[in-house]
Amino acid sequence: MTLTTEQQIEMNVKMRKLRSEGKPEEAEKVRIATEEGRVSEEIVEIDADSPDRPPTNGPGSSLATWQEYATAVSKLDPEIIESANREDLVSMLEAYEL
């Protein structure tokens, strides 16, 4: 299986976070999984009560707004949401059409 660019970004964010936490062995496992094309599905579909998707630029497009949105509509690890920059977070959510 070939990972999409967005899935690769998600895995790279996970690896960076694990390395910054002093967990190189776990980061290596993520790297190997990425090379093998494996990724766990951590995203769920938006339900009717989900908030509106923030804009990608301009007013209302801050990292904090995107973090709140990602928390509300996905099952991404909260640590991943907090450590990702806005562009990576938007890319991850767009990969799953959220």
WOLIN-V505311 format. One record per residue. N is the residue number from 0. RES is the residue in one letter. SS is DSSP state (H for helix, E for strand, L for the rest). OMEGA is omega in radians with two decimals (NA if undefined). Layout:
n=N res=RES ss=SS omega=OMEGA
n=N res=RES ss=SS omega=OMEGA
This chain:
n=0 res=M ss=L omega=3.09
n=1 res=T ss=L omega=3.13
n=2 res=L ss=L omega=3.04
n=3 res=T ss=L omega=3.09
n=4 res=T ss=H omega=-3.12
n=5 res=E ss=H omega=3.10
n=6 res=Q ss=H omega=3.08
n=7 res=Q ss=H omega=3.09
n=8 res=I ss=H omega=3.14
n=9 res=E ss=H omega=-3.14
n=10 res=M ss=H omega=3.11
n=11 res=N ss=H omega=3.08
n=12 res=V ss=H omega=3.11
n=13 res=K ss=H omega=-3.13
n=14 res=M ss=H omega=3.13
n=15 res=R ss=H omega=-3.12
n=16 res=K ss=H omega=-3.14
n=17 res=L ss=H omega=3.11
n=18 res=R ss=H omega=-3.13
n=19 res=S ss=H omega=3.10
n=20 res=E ss=L omega=3.13
n=21 res=G ss=L omega=-3.13
n=22 res=K ss=L omega=-3.07
n=23 res=P ss=H omega=3.14
n=24 res=E ss=H omega=3.12
n=25 res=E ss=H omega=3.08
n=26 res=A ss=H omega=3.11
n=27 res=E ss=H omega=3.10
n=28 res=K ss=H omega=3.12
n=29 res=V ss=H omega=3.13
n=30 res=R ss=H omega=3.14
n=31 res=I ss=H omega=3.12
n=32 res=A ss=H omega=3.13
n=33 res=T ss=H omega=3.12
n=34 res=E ss=H omega=-3.14
n=35 res=E ss=L omega=3.11
n=36 res=G ss=L omega=3.13
n=37 res=R ss=L omega=3.04
n=38 res=V ss=L omega=3.12
n=39 res=S ss=L omega=3.08
n=40 res=E ss=L omega=-3.11
n=41 res=E ss=L omega=-3.06
n=42 res=I ss=L omega=3.06
n=43 res=V ss=L omega=3.14
n=44 res=E ss=L omega=3.07
n=45 res=I ss=L omega=3.05
n=46 res=D ss=L omega=-3.06
n=47 res=A ss=L omega=-3.11
n=48 res=D ss=L omega=-3.11
n=49 res=S ss=L omega=3.12
n=50 res=P ss=L omega=3.09
n=51 res=D ss=L omega=3.13
n=52 res=R ss=L omega=3.13
n=53 res=P ss=L omega=3.05
n=54 res=P ss=L omega=-3.14
n=55 res=T ss=L omega=3.05
n=56 res=N ss=L omega=-3.13
n=57 res=G ss=L omega=-3.12
n=58 res=P ss=L omega=3.11
n=59 res=G ss=L omega=-3.09
n=60 res=S ss=L omega=-3.08
n=61 res=S ss=L omega=3.08
n=62 res=L ss=H omega=-3.13
n=63 res=A ss=H omega=3.12
n=64 res=T ss=H omega=3.12
n=65 res=W ss=H omega=3.09
n=66 res=Q ss=H omega=3.10
n=67 res=E ss=H omega=3.14
n=68 res=Y ss=H omega=-3.13
n=69 res=A ss=H omega=3.11
n=70 res=T ss=H omega=-3.09
n=71 res=A ss=H omega=-2.98
n=72 res=V ss=H omega=-3.06
n=73 res=S ss=L omega=3.03
n=74 res=K ss=L omega=3.07
n=75 res=L ss=L omega=3.08
n=76 res=D ss=L omega=3.14
n=77 res=P ss=H omega=3.11
n=78 res=E ss=H omega=3.08
n=79 res=I ss=H omega=3.13
n=80 res=I ss=H omega=-3.10
n=81 res=E ss=H omega=-3.06
n=82 res=S ss=H omega=-3.11
n=83 res=A ss=L omega=2.99
n=84 res=N ss=L omega=-3.03
n=85 res=R ss=H omega=-3.10
n=86 res=E ss=H omega=3.12
n=87 res=D ss=H omega=3.14
n=88 res=L ss=H omega=3.10
n=89 res=V ss=H omega=-3.14
n=90 res=S ss=H omega=3.12
n=91 res=M ss=H omega=-3.12
n=92 res=L ss=H omega=3.11
n=93 res=E ss=H omega=3.12
n=94 res=A ss=H omega=-3.14
n=95 res=Y ss=L omega=3.11
n=96 res=E ss=L omega=3.08
n=97 res=L ss=L omega=NA
